[in-house]
């Protein structure tokens, strides 16, 4: 496989990542509305820790540190979006 083929694979993965990220953010907005209607806080540290632990179980060990960094940012962005959706 040459560099062009590898880059094509990355492009396909990036397209799917963006699609899934947008879907995740839309659902985060729905969660914000649920939380607002039910008097729940946006930040749920226990949920985030449990989710991260679950995600890491499905990732190769070599990538755990990267997964932690990635999801720290994903969680942060989700909370930001929920806060905007809360209004």
Secondary structure, DSSP 4 states (H G I P E B T S, - for coil): --HHHHHHHHHHHHHHHHHHHHHHHHHHHHHHHHHHHTT--S--HHHHHHHHHHHHHTS-GGGHHHHHHHHHHHHHHHHHHHHHHH-
